[in-house]
Amino acid sequence: MKLSISKNVHLVEPGDFEPTDHWYPRVLNSNIHPLVSYFLNLSHEQMTERYQRLNPKADKEAILEILKYQPSYFRWAGTDLMHVTNHEGNRKLTVIETNSCPSGQKSMPLLDLNVEQGGYKRLIEKTFKPMVDQHQEGGALAVIYDKNPMENIGYAATIADVFDENVFLAKFDKDDKEPPVKFEEGKMFVKNEKEKWEEIRAAFRYVTQEPWTRLPKNPKTLILNPIEACLAGGRNKEVASGAYDVFNEKFKDKGIGIFTPKTFTKVPYEELKKYLEILGGSMVIKVPDSNAGQGVYTVVSEEELEYALSQISKDDLYLVQQLIHSNYEEGLDKSKSWYHVGTIPDFKGRSYAFDLRLMMHATSEGLRPLAVYSRRSGFPLNEPLPEGKNSWEVYGTNLSIKGEDGWTYADERLMLFDIRNFGQLGLGIDELIKGFVQSAMAVYAIDQNAIQTFGKKNPYV
Amino acid sequence: MPLIKMPFKPLARKILMFNFRNQAHNMDTNKILIVEDDVVFCKLLTRFLTKNDFQVLDAQAGKEALQLIETNSFDLAILDYRLPDMNGIDILKKLKAKENSTKVILMTRYGDEGIANKAVEEGADAFVSKPINPTELLEVIKGL
C-alpha cells in the first residue's frame, strides 16, 4: 500500500488485505450461527418452496422470477427490516428502507473460515468482476467513497487481489472543494502521485451522500452501483415508496407484496401535525434522502413533534410512516397496529427493538444474500420511558456515532448473527427467508423503477 | 550500533526519505504522534505501527495535535506539512520547544521538496515524501 499518493487518494496493492482492518474486533473472533450459514446456502428453489409454505397464497413462479432477477442498475443493496407482530400474533418482516451501496461486511462473521476475505470477496468475485470483465474501457480500477473507510479499504484490497492489479482508493467527499475524483464525458479520473488525472475503467462506489450530480448518469466508466440505482429509490425513501406501490399493484394477483408500515409521501411541513392525529398520536417523520439514522424522527408526543419540527426545513416535503409500537395500549386500532417482537428478554427481563440489515448482491444465479446483522435500540421496549428521554431511544437502532471516522460505533448494540448473539434475536430460518424475499422484492421494485425512468440497459456495459 | 544516514537502498519508485541527523541512535522508546488530516492515512498507519509495537496517537488537525502535545510526551512525531489549520513546521516548533528530544519526521507532498531546508533548520530529524510506504517508513523510524 502507498499512503497518500495524492490528497485523499491511496494506492492499494495486491496482498494488502488485512482482516483486522476490515472487521470490527468482535466479529473477527466470532463464529457464524449454523442456522445463518444454512440460510445463506439455500438455493432459490428451496427458499421459494419454503416461502410458499409460509404464505400459501403466494405464487411460486413469481417468487422465483424475483429471486433469479438480473437487475440492470441495482446490483448491490442492503435492506433494513424489522420483525413485527400484530394484535393476533401474525409476525412479519417489514421493510424499513432499502439502500444502494450499503455497509455491512465489517459486521458479518466469516461464512467459510477458509476464505479470509469473506463477503468482500463474494461481492467482488461474483458481482463486480464479471461486470468489469465484459466492460470495454481502458484505465485503472478505483474505489470511491465518502464514508465507512473500514469496509472501503477492504473492498479496494479485495479488488487488488482478485484482479491482481493496483487500485486507487479515493475519498469523494461532498465538502471537498478540490476532490481527487472527476468525470469528463462520463469517464472517471482520479488524481495520481504526480497530481495528474488517471483514467479509470471501473469503480466500486460507496458514495452515499448528495449532491448526486457529482456522478453522471450512463457513465463510460463502469460503476457499481451506478447513480441511477440511487435516484430510482436506492437512496431516496419517497421514490422507493412509490416503486413499492407499483410492485404491489403489479403482483397483487400473485399473492405477494412488499410489506412496509403505512406510508404517506410528499407531506408538507405544515401538515405534519395533522398526520400525528390521523395516525393516532404517534408517527415517524423521515427526510426522504436521509440515511444512517439522520433525518428520522420518532414522534409519540406533542413535545417530540415540536422538537422534530425545529430540526427540519419548513420548505421540504416529508415521508410520514406509522410507528411500529413498543407495546399494546388501550385505544390503538387493532386492525392496523403493529408491534416490535423485540429481542428475547435478557436476564433482567429487558426486550429491545431491533432491525436486520440484509445485504444482497446480483450474481449469475440472480439475487443472493451476502451479509446480515442486527442492531438493537438503546432502551427496552418493556420499560416505561423515563421523563426527558426521547422515544428514539426505544425505536432507533442506528449504530453510528456523530463525528464517526468509520471505526467508532455503539458496539454494545450491534447484534451479530453468530453463535452468541443470533439466538437472542428470536429469529429462525423462516424469518430469514421471509426477510430475504421481502428484500429481493424491494430491489426488484427499485430496479424496475430505474428501468422505467432511465431505460433498459445491459448491466455489464 | 551502525550509523544510518539513508536507512534503505534507493527504491524502485522515486521517493525522498532523508535522515538529517548524523546520530547513532535507534528508536528504543515507542510513543508516536501522527498528524495528518486524512483519517484513513492516520488509521492505517496507526494500525501498522501498533502491530510493530509502537504506541500511537493521531490528530487530523494542528489544534488537535497541540492538545495531544500538551498532555503527552512523545518519542517521535510524524507530521504532515500541509494541514487544514497550520503547517507541520509550526507543530514541529511547538514540539521541540516542549521537549527537544522528540524526534520529528516531516511528510510532504509532490512539489513540496523545497521546504526540506526549512524543516532541517527547525530541527526535523527526517523528511519523507508522499506517497508513504508503511514498511519503508518503519525503516526510517528504526533508523532514527
Interface residues (C-beta under 8 A of the other chain):
Chain A: M1 K2 L3 S4 I5 S6 K7 N8 H10 L11 E18 T20 D21 P149 I153 L169 K171 E193 K194 E195 D405 G406 W407
Chain B: E36 D38 V39 V40 F41 K43 L44 L45 R47 M107 R109 Y110 G111 K130 P131 I132 N133 P134
